[in-house]
């Protein structure tokens, strides 16, 4: 089989890493470019998804978005499963509106989960996925690279700025925040998301039964999984990008003005409440910061106050 040239990341994009060994080429004759959605569980404002669509367009292929939720991640429970499945429903709707194919795999047991990603990668021209420095992601990336014989690209969209800008260990927010502030103007920009040029296939032969998210009975699906059922969902905190955006709008209109003072007083309920959505990638730190910046500008806030608040949001995205 003829092979195309090895793949390289955009030279100017510090977010992108090529994980596959040198010389691994784009698979000729493949049916699609695969985007494996791990940490940025949203259908828009995603640098990794944008790269996958862009590469698919260049290769004249459709982009297929694969999202999964295994039952064996640390502290797997009804709470996390429900939140992610609610978010996946938003992802599916958003991607359908964009003309992209989204497939969601919900293995009930660890045995069901084994080998599925490798089977998909074996049919892909290349794989694009989310980069993340901790949790189970580094091990999952390493496992994929061992099994895939096509290029694997990982994209760091964890925060506003890529981690590669800061190669040295930081001792705390006081050393990190000035560097972040200096880099904000260059990186705090909306993404220019490409539209897919190739329509997804009407039928896609998959090594699993995808969850029909629009009509899925989420509680029943969660109950069927081998996870901790003693930790129930938080009913007032619904998962997904729609809920995340609504919570952000409430924060901007009701709490942002007093955030610098109230955020350290638990009796005032002064924080954004966005942590679960940032954690699961249902909203990006970039979107939060841009919204805060726009709100400050529209409200006549001075630049210094806006920058301080943006710094706080970037710190929250890092878990400060």
Rosetta blueprint (number, residue, H / E / L):
1 X L
2 X L
3 X E
4 X E
5 X E
6 X E
7 X L
8 X L
9 X L
10 X L
11 X L
12 X L
13 X L
14 X L
15 X L
16 X E
17 X E
18 X E
19 X L
20 X L
21 X L
22 X L
23 X L
24 X L
25 X E
26 X E
27 X E
28 X L
29 X L
30 X L
31 X L
32 X E
33 X E
34 X E
35 X E
36 X E
37 X E
38 X L
39 X L
40 X L
41 X L
42 X L
43 X L
44 X L
45 X L
46 X L
47 X H
48 X H
49 X H
50 X H
51 X H
52 X H
53 X H
54 X H
55 X H
56 X H
57 X H
58 X H
59 X H
60 X L
61 X L
62 X E
63 X E
64 X E
65 X E
66 X E
67 X E
68 X E
69 X L
70 X L
71 X L
72 X L
73 X L
74 X L
75 X L
76 X L
77 X E
78 X H
79 X H
80 X H
81 X H
82 X H
83 X H
84 X H
85 X H
86 X H
87 X H
88 X H
89 X H
90 X H
91 X H
92 X H
93 X H
94 X H
95 X H
96 X H
97 X H
98 X H
99 X L
100 X L
101 X E
102 X E
103 X E
104 X E
105 X E
106 X L
107 X L
108 X L
109 X L
110 X H
111 X H
112 X H
113 X H
114 X L
115 X L
116 X H
117 X H
118 X H
119 X H
120 X H
121 X H
122 X L
123 X L
124 X E
125 X E
126 X E
127 X E
128 X E
129 X E
130 X E
131 X L
132 X L
133 X L
134 X L
135 X L
136 X L
137 X H
138 X H
139 X H
140 X H
141 X H
142 X H
143 X H
144 X H
145 X H
146 X H
147 X H
148 X L
149 X L
150 X L
151 X E
152 X E
153 X E
154 X E
155 X E
156 X L
157 X L
158 X L
159 X L
160 X L
161 X L
162 X L
163 X H
164 X H
165 X H
166 X L
167 X L
168 X L
169 X L
170 X L
171 X L
172 X L
173 X H
174 X H
175 X H
176 X H
177 X H
178 X H
179 X H
180 X H
181 X H
182 X H
183 X H
184 X H
185 X H
186 X H
187 X H
188 X L
189 X L
190 X L
191 X L
192 X L
193 X L
194 X L
195 X L
196 X L
197 X L
198 X L
199 X L
200 X L
201 X L
202 X L
203 X L
204 X L
205 X L
206 X L
207 X L
208 X L
209 X L
210 X L
211 X L
212 X L
213 X L
214 X L
215 X L
216 X L
217 X L
218 X H
219 X H
220 X H
221 X H
222 X H
223 X H
224 X L
225 X L
226 X L
227 X L
228 X E
229 X L
230 X L
231 X L
232 X L
233 X L
234 X L
235 X L
236 X L
237 X L
238 X L
239 X L
240 X L
241 X H
242 X H
243 X H
244 X H
245 X H
246 X H
247 X H
248 X H
249 X H
250 X H
251 X H
252 X H
253 X H
254 X H
255 X L
256 X H
257 X H
258 X H
259 X H
260 X H
261 X H
262 X H
263 X L
264 X L
265 X L
266 X H
267 X H
268 X H
269 X L
270 X L
271 X L
272 X L
273 X L
274 X L
275 X H
276 X H
277 X H
278 X H
279 X H
280 X L
281 X L
282 X L
283 X L
284 X L
285 X H
286 X H
287 X H
288 X H
289 X H
290 X H
291 X H
292 X H
293 X H
294 X H
295 X H
296 X H
297 X H
298 X H
299 X L
300 X L
301 X L
302 X L
303 X H
304 X H
305 X H
306 X H
307 X H
308 X H
309 X H
310 X H
311 X H
312 X H
313 X H
314 X H
315 X H
316 X H
317 X H
318 X L
319 X L
320 X L
